[in-house]
């Protein structure tokens, strides 16, 4: 199984940009600048941003997106300079988080890169198929020429061209049938293994992979089944004490949400699975008030 690389990801984003710069956001993308890209970013996140996009935003800008953070985002205008020159073809992007922001700006999916990298590269698969077919045609052509030369040497009669073509088609068919059967078997197996379990469900303090179409038996889980998100499978609720590490290098490593008269803590940004409220990065004030 051939996986997509970071270079594949960037190439796909650039291809998407060439289409989108003449689309509904052409005023921002046709002649991109740092300020225009910042404004486009703010517009896109004002709409319903996914949990993955919100996480990419938080990691790249080092603060969570909120409807009233436009002034804070304005101070980050220079962070869009590498993305601007990347779209213009002047430089390359090496920061994966910057590449994820570029994908959001042009609406490329699947994103972020972690999700994209776990998909099979259709470009490489087609290349392998083309190489296989070309090798078959080459082999048949050589055999056809050899047959013609043998006929010339033996009785001076050249084999008619339609017989050579018939031989080529026969050999191609004979060699392609096993390959096609193998592909069908692999596709069926892939469907049974992967597509049968494409949902996840919150279980007390973490997400678990579940079958989408399985009927509930016994105690019904109150949480809905969601499309599987590889990035969220490591998302967990954390039980904290006064000895818990809340900051690393002066940056929060836990996020919280008020739930009744207490706080629930999680190991990443996003939304509270039980009430859908946006999680906030922990502050010393909240630690002093609710933990200590």
PASEBA-1860 file (N, C-alpha, C; in nm, 3 decimals):
! residues 292
1> XXXXXXXX> 0.085/-0.119/0.000/0.000/0.000/0.000/0.089/0.125/0.000 ~ 0.076/0.210/-0.101/0.158/0.329/-0.115/0.088/0.447/-0.047 ~ 0.156/0.511/0.046/0.097/0.622/0.120/0.137/0.755/0.057 ~ 0.053/0.856/0.075/0.082/0.989/0.028/0.191/1.053/0.114 ~ 0.278/1.132/0.051/0.385/1.201/0.120/0.351/1.348/0.138 ~ 0.437/1.418/0.212/0.419/1.562/0.231/0.428/1.634/0.097 ~ 0.515/1.588/0.008/0.528/1.651/-0.124/0.400/1.631/-0.205 ~ 0.338/1.512/-0.193/0.209/1.489/-0.259/0.102/1.585/-0.205
9> XXXXXXXX> 0.106/1.604/-0.073/0.009/1.694/-0.007/0.023/1.837/-0.060 ~ 0.148/1.885/-0.065/0.171/2.022/-0.112/0.134/2.038/-0.259 ~ 0.166/1.936/-0.340/0.134/1.943/-0.482/-0.018/1.947/-0.503 ~ -0.092/1.869/-0.424/-0.237/1.867/-0.436/-0.298/2.001/-0.394 ~ -0.240/2.062/-0.290/-0.288/2.193/-0.245/-0.264/2.300/-0.351 ~ -0.144/2.296/-0.414/-0.114/2.393/-0.520/-0.209/2.376/-0.637 ~ -0.243/2.252/-0.671/-0.337/2.225/-0.780/-0.475/2.279/-0.745 ~ -0.516/2.260/-0.619/-0.645/2.313/-0.573/-0.644/2.466/-0.576
17> XXXXXXXX> -0.530/2.525/-0.541/-0.519/2.672/-0.541/-0.540/2.727/-0.682 ~ -0.484/2.660/-0.784/-0.498/2.707/-0.921/-0.645/2.713/-0.963 ~ -0.727/2.625/-0.906/-0.871/2.626/-0.935/-0.943/2.732/-0.853 ~ -0.912/2.737/-0.723/-0.984/2.825/-0.632/-0.952/2.972/-0.652 ~ -0.835/3.005/-0.708/-0.800/3.147/-0.724/-0.890/3.217/-0.825 ~ -0.967/3.139/-0.902/-1.065/3.196/-0.994/-1.207/3.162/-0.951 ~ -1.220/3.115/-0.826/-1.351/3.076/-0.775/-1.413/3.183/-0.688 ~ -1.493/3.142/-0.590/-1.568/3.237/-0.507/-1.479/3.322/-0.418
25> XXXXXXXX> -1.353/3.277/-0.393/-1.261/3.354/-0.310/-1.149/3.416/-0.393 ~ -1.178/3.445/-0.519/-1.075/3.498/-0.609/-1.020/3.632/-0.561 ~ -1.104/3.713/-0.495/-1.057/3.844/-0.448/-0.945/3.830/-0.345 ~ -0.940/3.715/-0.277/-0.835/3.691/-0.179/-0.717/3.614/-0.239 ~ -0.744/3.524/-0.335/-0.644/3.428/-0.380/-0.580/3.460/-0.515 ~ -0.647/3.539/-0.600/-0.593/3.562/-0.733/-0.459/3.633/-0.727 ~ -0.448/3.729/-0.639/-0.319/3.797/-0.617/-0.296/3.801/-0.466 ~ -0.259/3.688/-0.407/-0.258/3.677/-0.260/-0.154/3.766/-0.194
33> XXXXXXXX> -0.190/3.820/-0.081/-0.098/3.894/0.005/-0.120/3.846/0.148 ~ -0.029/3.883/0.237/-0.043/3.840/0.375/-0.175/3.887/0.436 ~ -0.210/4.013/0.410/-0.332/4.069/0.466/-0.457/4.001/0.409 ~ -0.456/3.975/0.277/-0.571/3.909/0.215/-0.589/3.768/0.269 ~ -0.480/3.695/0.285/-0.490/3.558/0.337/-0.538/3.558/0.481 ~ -0.495/3.657/0.559/-0.542/3.667/0.697/-0.692/3.692/0.701 ~ -0.742/3.782/0.614/-0.885/3.811/0.609/-0.965/3.688/0.565 ~ -0.911/3.615/0.466/-0.979/3.493/0.420/-0.985/3.390/0.533
41> XXXXXXXX> -0.876/3.378/0.607/-0.871/3.283/0.720/-0.979/3.317/0.822 ~ -0.993/3.446/0.855/-1.094/3.488/0.951/-1.234/3.458/0.900 ~ -1.258/3.483/0.771/-1.390/3.456/0.713/-1.425/3.308/0.719 ~ -1.328/3.223/0.684/-1.353/3.079/0.682/-1.383/3.024/0.821 ~ -1.310/3.074/0.922/-1.330/3.022/1.056/-1.453/3.080/1.124 ~ -1.508/3.189/1.069/-1.633/3.241/1.125/-1.748/3.145/1.098 ~ -1.739/3.071/0.988/-1.837/2.968/0.959/-1.811/2.847/1.046 ~ -1.878/2.737/1.022/-1.862/2.617/1.106/-1.731/2.548/1.072
49> XXXXXXXX> -1.628/2.573/1.152/-1.499/2.509/1.132/-1.499/2.372/1.200 ~ -1.432/2.276/1.136/-1.425/2.142/1.194/-1.328/2.138/1.311 ~ -1.336/2.033/1.389/-1.245/2.017/1.503/-1.100/2.010/1.456 ~ -1.076/1.943/1.341/-0.941/1.934/1.286/-0.888/2.072/1.249 ~ -0.973/2.154/1.184/-0.930/2.288/1.144/-0.901/2.375/1.265 ~ -0.986/2.365/1.368/-0.963/2.443/1.490/-0.833/2.403/1.558 ~ -0.803/2.274/1.553/-0.677/2.227/1.613/-0.559/2.278/1.532 ~ -0.568/2.274/1.398/-0.460/2.326/1.313/-0.439/2.474/1.340
57> XXXXXXXX> -0.549/2.549/1.358/-0.540/2.692/1.388/-0.466/2.714/1.520 ~ -0.507/2.638/1.624/-0.447/2.655/1.757/-0.298/2.623/1.756 ~ -0.260/2.517/1.687/-0.119/2.477/1.684/-0.036/2.580/1.608 ~ -0.089/2.631/1.497/-0.012/2.725/1.413/0.000/2.862/1.477 ~ -0.111/2.915/1.533/-0.109/3.050/1.587/-0.086/3.055/1.737 ~ -0.087/2.939/1.803/-0.064/2.931/1.947/-0.176/2.998/2.029 ~ -0.295/3.006/1.975/-0.413/3.046/2.051/-0.535/2.993/1.979 ~ -0.645/2.975/2.053/-0.766/2.919/1.995/-0.843/3.026/1.918
65> XXXXXXXX> -0.912/2.982/1.813/-0.995/3.076/1.738/-1.126/3.102/1.813 ~ -1.156/3.230/1.829/-1.282/3.273/1.888/-1.339/3.383/1.800 ~ -1.472/3.402/1.799/-1.532/3.503/1.711/-1.477/3.643/1.732 ~ -1.427/3.673/1.854/-1.378/3.808/1.883/-1.226/3.818/1.883 ~ -1.158/3.725/1.814/-1.011/3.726/1.816/-0.952/3.791/1.691 ~ -1.031/3.871/1.619/-0.983/3.931/1.494/-0.861/4.020/1.517 ~ -0.861/4.097/1.626/-0.746/4.184/1.654/-0.622/4.102/1.686 ~ -0.641/3.993/1.756/-0.529/3.906/1.789/-0.475/3.839/1.662
73> XXXXXXXX> -0.565/3.802/1.571/-0.523/3.742/1.445/-0.453/3.844/1.357 ~ -0.494/3.970/1.367/-0.431/4.075/1.287/-0.284/4.089/1.320 ~ -0.250/4.064/1.448/-0.109/4.071/1.488/-0.027/3.958/1.429 ~ -0.094/3.856/1.372/-0.026/3.739/1.317/-0.013/3.747/1.164 ~ -0.031/3.868/1.107/-0.031/3.882/0.961/0.095/3.826/0.898 ~ 0.211/3.849/0.960/0.337/3.804/0.901/0.349/3.652/0.896 ~ 0.266/3.581/0.976/0.270/3.435/0.973/0.220/3.381/0.839 ~ 0.148/3.465/0.764/0.094/3.423/0.634/0.193/3.445/0.519
81> XXXXXXXX> 0.308/3.508/0.547/0.403/3.537/0.439/0.454/3.410/0.369 ~ 0.496/3.304/0.443/0.539/3.181/0.373/0.430/3.119/0.288 ~ 0.304/3.129/0.333/0.192/3.074/0.256/0.170/3.156/0.130 ~ 0.184/3.289/0.142/0.171/3.377/0.026/0.273/3.341/-0.083 ~ 0.401/3.329/-0.044/0.505/3.299/-0.142/0.494/3.156/-0.195 ~ 0.436/3.065/-0.112/0.411/2.928/-0.158/0.307/2.926/-0.269 ~ 0.198/2.999/-0.250/0.094/3.007/-0.353/0.148/3.072/-0.482 ~ 0.237/3.171/-0.466/0.292/3.239/-0.582/0.401/3.159/-0.652
89> XXXXXXXX> 0.442/3.047/-0.592/0.545/2.963/-0.651/0.685/3.015/-0.630 ~ 0.703/3.106/-0.533/0.835/3.165/-0.509/0.917/3.083/-0.410 ~ 0.852/3.021/-0.315/0.921/2.941/-0.213/0.843/2.814/-0.187 ~ 0.906/2.725/-0.110/0.841/2.601/-0.068/0.801/2.614/0.079 ~ 0.706/2.532/0.123/0.666/2.529/0.263/0.725/2.405/0.329 ~ 0.793/2.425/0.442/0.850/2.312/0.515/0.778/2.287/0.647 ~ 0.705/2.386/0.697/0.630/2.373/0.822/0.496/2.305/0.793 ~ 0.477/2.186/0.847/0.355/2.109/0.820/0.232/2.186/0.864
97> XXXXXXXX> 0.240/2.256/0.978/0.124/2.329/1.026/0.087/2.444/0.932 ~ 0.189/2.507/0.871/0.162/2.611/0.772/0.097/2.551/0.648 ~ 0.139/2.430/0.611/0.079/2.362/0.496/-0.068/2.330/0.525 ~ -0.098/2.291/0.650/-0.237/2.263/0.687/-0.324/2.388/0.676 ~ -0.269/2.504/0.717/-0.343/2.630/0.704/-0.366/2.662/0.557 ~ -0.264/2.636/0.471/-0.280/2.659/0.328/-0.391/2.571/0.271 ~ -0.400/2.447/0.319/-0.507/2.357/0.274/-0.644/2.410/0.312 ~ -0.656/2.468/0.433/-0.783/2.525/0.478/-0.821/2.644/0.389
105> XXXXXXXX> -0.722/2.728/0.355/-0.750/2.850/0.277/-0.805/2.819/0.139 ~ -0.763/2.706/0.080/-0.811/2.671/-0.055/-0.919/2.563/-0.052 ~ -0.956/2.519/0.070/-1.063/2.419/0.082/-1.023/2.281/0.034 ~ -0.893/2.245/0.051/-0.849/2.113/0.005/-0.882/2.006/0.109 ~ -0.929/1.892/0.063/-0.956/1.775/0.148/-0.900/1.651/0.080 ~ -0.856/1.547/0.153/-0.859/1.538/0.299/-0.747/1.618/0.364 ~ -0.776/1.677/0.477/-0.680/1.750/0.559/-0.712/1.721/0.705 ~ -0.616/1.741/0.800/-0.479/1.788/0.781/-0.389/1.681/0.722
113> XXXXXXXX> -0.256/1.707/0.722/-0.163/1.616/0.656/-0.168/1.476/0.715 ~ -0.188/1.465/0.847/-0.192/1.332/0.909/-0.300/1.247/0.845 ~ -0.418/1.305/0.821/-0.526/1.231/0.757/-0.492/1.201/0.611 ~ -0.436/1.300/0.541/-0.400/1.283/0.400/-0.294/1.174/0.383 ~ -0.197/1.169/0.475/-0.087/1.074/0.462/-0.131/0.930/0.480 ~ -0.246/0.908/0.546/-0.294/0.772/0.571/-0.382/0.719/0.458 ~ -0.402/0.801/0.355/-0.476/0.754/0.238/-0.380/0.702/0.133 ~ -0.428/0.611/0.050/-0.344/0.554/-0.054/-0.324/0.654/-0.166
121> XXXXXXXX> -0.204/0.655/-0.223/-0.173/0.747/-0.332/-0.221/0.689/-0.464 ~ -0.332/0.744/-0.516/-0.387/0.695/-0.642/-0.291/0.723/-0.756 ~ -0.216/0.834/-0.747/-0.121/0.866/-0.853/-0.017/0.757/-0.868 ~ 0.036/0.708/-0.755/0.139/0.605/-0.762/0.081/0.472/-0.803 ~ -0.043/0.444/-0.760/-0.106/0.318/-0.798/-0.130/0.314/-0.949 ~ -0.178/0.427/-1.007/-0.200/0.430/-1.151/-0.069/0.416/-1.225 ~ 0.037/0.473/-1.168/0.168/0.461/-1.231/0.212/0.316/-1.236 ~ 0.187/0.244/-1.125/0.225/0.103/-1.121/0.145/0.022/-1.223
129> XXXXXXXX> 0.014/0.055/-1.236/-0.069/-0.017/-1.333/-0.023/0.012/-1.474 ~ 0.009/0.140/-1.502/0.056/0.177/-1.635/0.186/0.106/-1.668 ~ 0.277/0.099/-1.569/0.404/0.031/-1.593/0.382/-0.117/-1.622 ~ 0.285/-0.176/-1.548/0.255/-0.318/-1.570/0.201/-0.341/-1.710 ~ 0.105/-0.255/-1.752/0.046/-0.271/-1.884/0.150/-0.247/-1.994 ~ 0.237/-0.146/-1.972/0.340/-0.119/-2.072/0.436/-0.235/-2.086 ~ 0.469/-0.300/-1.972/0.561/-0.414/-1.979/0.498/-0.530/-2.053 ~ 0.365/-0.547/-2.034/0.294/-0.654/-2.105/0.296/-0.628/-2.255
137> XXXXXXXX> 0.264/-0.503/-2.293/0.263/-0.468/-2.435/0.401/-0.486/-2.495 ~ 0.506/-0.446/-2.419/0.642/-0.461/-2.469/0.676/-0.607/-2.491 ~ 0.637/-0.691/-2.396/0.666/-0.834/-2.407/0.597/-0.894/-2.528 ~ 0.470/-0.858/-2.548/0.395/-0.913/-2.661/0.453/-0.864/-2.792 ~ 0.493/-0.735/-2.796/0.551/-0.679/-2.918/0.679/-0.752/-2.955 ~ 0.763/-0.778/-2.854/0.888/-0.850/-2.881/0.859/-0.990/-2.933 ~ 0.760/-1.056/-2.869/0.727/-1.192/-2.914/0.670/-1.190/-3.055 ~ 0.590/-1.086/-3.086/0.533/-1.075/-3.220/0.641/-1.054/-3.325
145> XXXXXXXX> 0.737/-0.967/-3.294/0.847/-0.943/-3.387/0.931/-1.069/-3.406 ~ 0.951/-1.142/-3.294/1.030/-1.264/-3.304/0.959/-1.366/-3.395 ~ 0.825/-1.372/-3.383/0.749/-1.465/-3.468/0.761/-1.425/-3.615 ~ 0.757/-1.294/-3.642/0.770/-1.248/-3.780/0.907/-1.285/-3.836 ~ 1.012/-1.262/-3.754/1.148/-1.294/-3.801/1.164/-1.444/-3.825 ~ 1.101/-1.526/-3.734/1.110/-1.671/-3.752/1.045/-1.712/-3.884 ~ 0.930/-1.653/-3.915/0.862/-1.686/-4.040/0.944/-1.644/-4.161 ~ 1.011/-1.528/-4.149/1.095/-1.482/-4.259/1.209/-1.580/-4.286
153> XXXXXXXX> 1.270/-1.628/-4.174/1.385/-1.718/-4.190/1.342/-1.855/-4.241 ~ 1.224/-1.900/-4.193/1.184/-2.037/-4.227/1.127/-2.049/-4.367 ~ 1.029/-1.967/-4.402/0.967/-1.986/-4.533/0.946/-1.857/-4.608 ~ 1.010/-1.746/-4.559/1.004/-1.622/-4.634/0.867/-1.557/-4.636 ~ 0.775/-1.599/-4.552/0.640/-1.544/-4.549/0.623/-1.468/-4.418 ~ 0.582/-1.341/-4.429/0.562/-1.259/-4.310/0.425/-1.287/-4.252 ~ 0.418/-1.309/-4.121/0.290/-1.335/-4.055/0.200/-1.213/-4.070 ~ 0.076/-1.230/-4.109/-0.016/-1.116/-4.125/-0.028/-1.037/-3.995
161> XXXXXXXX> -0.042/-0.902/-4.006/-0.045/-0.814/-3.890/-0.163/-0.844/-3.798 ~ -0.278/-0.883/-3.854/-0.395/-0.907/-3.769/-0.373/-1.027/-3.678 ~ -0.290/-1.122/-3.722/-0.259/-1.236/-3.635/-0.170/-1.194/-3.519 ~ -0.078/-1.103/-3.546/0.009/-1.052/-3.440/-0.074/-0.978/-3.335 ~ -0.168/-0.892/-3.383/-0.253/-0.818/-3.292/-0.341/-0.912/-3.210 ~ -0.390/-1.018/-3.274/-0.474/-1.115/-3.204/-0.394/-1.183/-3.093 ~ -0.268/-1.215/-3.124/-0.181/-1.278/-3.025/-0.156/-1.183/-2.908 ~ -0.135/-1.054/-2.939/-0.111/-0.956/-2.835/-0.231/-0.944/-2.742
169> XXXXXXXX> -0.351/-0.937/-2.801/-0.471/-0.925/-2.719/-0.491/-1.049/-2.631 ~ -0.462/-1.165/-2.688/-0.479/-1.289/-2.613/-0.384/-1.292/-2.492 ~ -0.257/-1.257/-2.515/-0.159/-1.259/-2.406/-0.193/-1.155/-2.300 ~ -0.237/-1.036/-2.344/-0.276/-0.934/-2.248/-0.392/-0.982/-2.161 ~ -0.491/-1.044/-2.224/-0.608/-1.093/-2.150/-0.567/-1.199/-2.051 ~ -0.482/-1.291/-2.094/-0.439/-1.400/-2.007/-0.365/-1.349/-1.884 ~ -0.287/-1.241/-1.900/-0.209/-1.190/-1.787/-0.288/-1.091/-1.702 ~ -0.388/-1.025/-1.760/-0.464/-0.926/-1.686/-0.572/-0.987/-1.598
177> XXXXXXXX> -0.624/-1.105/-1.636/-0.732/-1.167/-1.559/-0.690/-1.194/-1.415 ~ -0.574/-1.258/-1.389/-0.535/-1.279/-1.248/-0.518/-1.147/-1.173 ~ -0.464/-1.045/-1.242/-0.445/-0.916/-1.176/-0.579/-0.854/-1.137 ~ -0.678/-0.862/-1.226/-0.808/-0.806/-1.196/-0.877/-0.881/-1.082 ~ -0.862/-1.015/-1.081/-0.920/-1.093/-0.971/-0.857/-1.056/-0.838 ~ -0.724/-1.035/-0.839/-0.655/-0.996/-0.715/-0.705/-0.861/-0.666 ~ -0.724/-0.767/-0.758/-0.774/-0.634/-0.721/-0.912/-0.644/-0.658 ~ -1.001/-0.726/-0.718/-1.136/-0.742/-0.665/-1.133/-0.803/-0.524
185> XXXXXXXX> -1.045/-0.901/-0.502/-1.033/-0.962/-0.369/-0.987/-0.860/-0.267 ~ -0.886/-0.778/-0.305/-0.833/-0.678/-0.212/-0.937/-0.571/-0.181 ~ -1.013/-0.530/-0.281/-1.117/-0.429/-0.259/-1.225/-0.484/-0.165 ~ -1.266/-0.609/-0.186/-1.366/-0.669/-0.099/-1.317/-0.683/0.044 ~ -1.190/-0.723/0.059/-1.133/-0.735/0.193/-1.123/-0.599/0.260 ~ -1.080/-0.498/0.181/-1.069/-0.363/0.236/-1.203/-0.311/0.283 ~ -1.308/-0.340/0.207/-1.442/-0.295/0.248/-1.484/-0.362/0.379 ~ -1.459/-0.490/0.388/-1.499/-0.564/0.508/-1.424/-0.516/0.632
193> XXXXXXXX> -1.293/-0.488/0.616/-1.210/-0.451/0.731/-1.227/-0.305/0.769 ~ -1.224/-0.217/0.669/-1.217/-0.074/0.698/-1.353/-0.005/0.695 ~ -1.434/-0.032/0.593/-1.559/0.042/0.579/-1.665/-0.004/0.678 ~ -1.652/-0.126/0.726/-1.750/-0.176/0.821/-1.743/-0.099/0.953 ~ -1.622/-0.054/0.989/-1.603/0.024/1.110/-1.551/0.163/1.072 ~ -1.643/0.254/1.048/-1.603/0.388/1.008/-1.662/0.492/1.102 ~ -1.702/0.453/1.219/-1.760/0.547/1.315/-1.684/0.541/1.447 ~ -1.703/0.644/1.528/-1.647/0.645/1.663/-1.754/0.699/1.758
201> XXXXXXXX> -1.740/0.664/1.885/-1.840/0.702/1.985/-1.770/0.731/2.117 ~ -1.814/0.833/2.184/-1.756/0.872/2.313/-1.790/0.770/2.420 ~ -1.688/0.721/2.491/-1.705/0.622/2.596/-1.641/0.672/2.725 ~ -1.717/0.740/2.808/-1.676/0.791/2.941/-1.566/0.897/2.931 ~ -1.446/0.858/2.883/-1.336/0.956/2.880/-1.254/0.950/2.752 ~ -1.302/0.879/2.648/-1.227/0.870/2.523/-1.321/0.823/2.412 ~ -1.273/0.835/2.288/-1.349/0.784/2.173/-1.305/0.642/2.140 ~ -1.402/0.558/2.101/-1.373/0.422/2.057/-1.431/0.401/1.919
209> XXXXXXXX> -1.363/0.319/1.837/-1.411/0.285/1.704/-1.526/0.185/1.717 ~ -1.638/0.212/1.650/-1.754/0.125/1.655/-1.808/0.104/1.514 ~ -1.891/0.002/1.500/-1.956/-0.022/1.371/-2.074/0.072/1.357 ~ -2.081/0.139/1.244/-2.185/0.241/1.223/-2.325/0.183/1.224 ~ -2.343/0.064/1.167/-2.477/0.012/1.145/-2.521/-0.091/1.247 ~ -2.437/-0.115/1.350/-2.473/-0.215/1.451/-2.584/-0.164/1.542 ~ -2.686/-0.245/1.564/-2.794/-0.208/1.653/-2.747/-0.220/1.798 ~ -2.791/-0.125/1.881/-2.751/-0.126/2.021/-2.820/-0.241/2.095
217> XXXXXXXX> -2.744/-0.307/2.180/-2.799/-0.416/2.260/-2.775/-0.385/2.407 ~ -2.876/-0.404/2.491/-2.861/-0.377/2.633/-2.871/-0.229/2.662 ~ -2.773/-0.175/2.741/-2.773/-0.035/2.780/-2.740/0.051/2.658 ~ -2.824/0.146/2.627/-2.803/0.232/2.511/-2.704/0.342/2.545 ~ -2.605/0.363/2.463/-2.509/0.471/2.482/-2.575/0.602/2.440 ~ -2.569/0.703/2.528/-2.639/0.830/2.500/-2.565/0.915/2.399 ~ -2.441/0.879/2.366/-2.363/0.961/2.275/-2.379/0.911/2.131 ~ -2.389/1.005/2.039/-2.410/0.971/1.898/-2.283/0.912/1.838
225> XXXXXXXX> -2.303/0.833/1.732/-2.189/0.782/1.656/-2.148/0.886/1.552 ~ -2.018/0.912/1.546/-1.965/1.014/1.457/-1.877/0.948/1.352 ~ -1.861/1.011/1.234/-1.764/0.960/1.136/-1.626/0.954/1.200 ~ -1.553/0.849/1.173/-1.425/0.829/1.239/-1.326/0.939/1.203 ~ -1.254/0.987/1.302/-1.153/1.091/1.286/-1.028/1.043/1.358 ~ -0.926/1.008/1.282/-0.804/0.950/1.340/-0.742/1.044/1.444 ~ -0.750/1.177/1.420/-0.690/1.272/1.513/-0.760/1.275/1.648 ~ -0.892/1.239/1.648/-0.967/1.246/1.772/-0.961/1.117/1.853
233> XXXXXXXX> -0.903/1.011/1.798/-0.897/0.884/1.872/-0.804/0.894/1.993 ~ -0.713/0.991/1.992/-0.625/1.013/2.107/-0.676/1.120/2.202 ~ -0.794/1.174/2.173/-0.856/1.279/2.254/-0.915/1.217/2.380 ~ -0.877/1.267/2.500/-0.921/1.205/2.626/-0.957/1.310/2.729 ~ -1.048/1.269/2.821/-1.077/1.350/2.939/-0.972/1.315/3.045 ~ -0.919/1.417/3.112/-0.811/1.399/3.208/-0.859/1.430/3.349 ~ -0.828/1.341/3.442/-0.854/1.368/3.584/-0.732/1.440/3.641 ~ -0.751/1.560/3.694/-0.637/1.640/3.738/-0.633/1.650/3.890
241> XXXXXXXX> -0.513/1.680/3.940/-0.491/1.709/4.082/-0.400/1.830/4.089 ~ -0.363/1.870/4.210/-0.276/1.987/4.223/-0.132/1.956/4.181 ~ -0.104/1.829/4.149/0.031/1.794/4.100/0.034/1.773/3.948 ~ -0.080/1.790/3.883/-0.087/1.772/3.738/-0.008/1.881/3.666 ~ 0.061/1.845/3.558/0.133/1.943/3.476/0.034/2.010/3.382 ~ 0.017/2.140/3.400/-0.077/2.216/3.318/-0.008/2.295/3.207 ~ 0.121/2.324/3.225/0.192/2.406/3.128/0.327/2.342/3.096 ~ 0.370/2.360/2.972/0.505/2.324/2.930/0.559/2.439/2.848
249> XXXXXXXX> 0.678/2.488/2.889/0.738/2.604/2.823/0.641/2.722/2.821 ~ 0.570/2.738/2.933/0.475/2.849/2.951/0.356/2.842/2.857 ~ 0.329/2.726/2.800/0.214/2.708/2.711/0.123/2.600/2.769 ~ -0.010/2.622/2.762/-0.103/2.524/2.820/-0.099/2.391/2.744 ~ -0.107/2.281/2.819/-0.113/2.148/2.758/-0.246/2.080/2.788 ~ -0.333/2.149/2.863/-0.467/2.097/2.891/-0.570/2.203/2.853 ~ -0.689/2.153/2.814/-0.800/2.241/2.780/-0.918/2.206/2.871 ~ -1.003/2.305/2.899/-1.111/2.281/2.996/-1.244/2.332/2.943
257> XXXXXXXX> -1.350/2.287/3.010/-1.485/2.336/2.983/-1.565/2.321/3.112 ~ -1.643/2.424/3.146/-1.724/2.417/3.268/-1.842/2.325/3.244 ~ -1.860/2.230/3.333/-1.968/2.132/3.321/-2.039/2.128/3.455 ~ -2.149/2.204/3.466/-2.217/2.215/3.595/-2.137/2.304/3.689 ~ -2.103/2.253/3.807/-2.027/2.331/3.905/-1.880/2.293/3.909 ~ -1.833/2.220/3.808/-1.692/2.179/3.806/-1.637/2.194/3.665 ~ -1.507/2.171/3.653/-1.440/2.178/3.523/-1.405/2.038/3.475 ~ -1.424/2.015/3.346/-1.374/1.893/3.282/-1.249/1.930/3.204
265> XXXXXXXX> -1.146/1.846/3.214/-1.019/1.875/3.148/-0.991/1.773/3.038 ~ -0.929/1.819/2.929/-0.899/1.734/2.814/-0.757/1.759/2.767 ~ -0.701/1.660/2.696/-0.561/1.669/2.652/-0.544/1.739/2.518 ~ -0.649/1.801/2.465/-0.636/1.872/2.338/-0.754/1.966/2.317 ~ -0.740/2.060/2.221/-0.850/2.153/2.192/-0.962/2.084/2.116 ~ -1.074/2.153/2.106/-1.187/2.096/2.033/-1.318/2.130/2.102 ~ -1.408/2.031/2.109/-1.539/2.052/2.170/-1.564/1.944/2.275 ~ -1.638/1.983/2.379/-1.675/1.888/2.485/-1.772/1.786/2.425
273> XXXXXXXX> -1.737/1.656/2.431/-1.823/1.554/2.368/-1.961/1.543/2.431 ~ -1.978/1.594/2.554/-2.104/1.577/2.623/-2.199/1.696/2.609 ~ -2.143/1.817/2.586/-2.231/1.934/2.573/-2.198/2.020/2.452 ~ -2.099/1.979/2.372/-2.062/2.046/2.248/-2.008/2.188/2.269 ~ -1.969/2.222/2.391/-1.911/2.354/2.414/-1.763/2.356/2.372 ~ -1.716/2.473/2.326/-1.577/2.487/2.284/-1.484/2.481/2.404 ~ -1.379/2.400/2.395/-1.282/2.391/2.504/-1.188/2.511/2.502 ~ -1.145/2.552/2.621/-1.055/2.668/2.633/-0.922/2.623/2.692
281> XXXXXXXX> -0.812/2.688/2.656/-0.682/2.653/2.716/-0.681/2.691/2.864 ~ -0.619/2.608/2.945/-0.618/2.628/3.088/-0.540/2.755/3.124 ~ -0.584/2.822/3.230/-0.515/2.940/3.281/-0.486/2.920/3.428 ~ -0.389/2.995/3.480/-0.354/2.984/3.621/-0.471/3.024/3.710 ~ -0.548/3.120/3.664/-0.666/3.164/3.742/-0.764/3.049/3.763 ~ -0.792/2.974/3.654/-0.887/2.863/3.665/-0.831/2.751/3.751 ~ -0.699/2.731/3.747/-0.636/2.629/3.832/-0.653/2.666/3.978 ~ -0.623/2.792/4.011/-0.634/2.837/4.150/-0.777/2.829/4.200
289> XXXX> -0.873/2.856/4.113/-1.013/2.862/4.155/-1.077/2.724/4.167 ~ -1.045/2.633/4.073/-1.119/2.506/4.068/-1.034/2.385/4.108 ~ -0.902/2.395/4.102/-0.819/2.277/4.131/-0.759/2.287/4.270 ~ -0.694/2.400/4.299/-0.626/2.413/4.428/-0.722/2.457/4.539
END
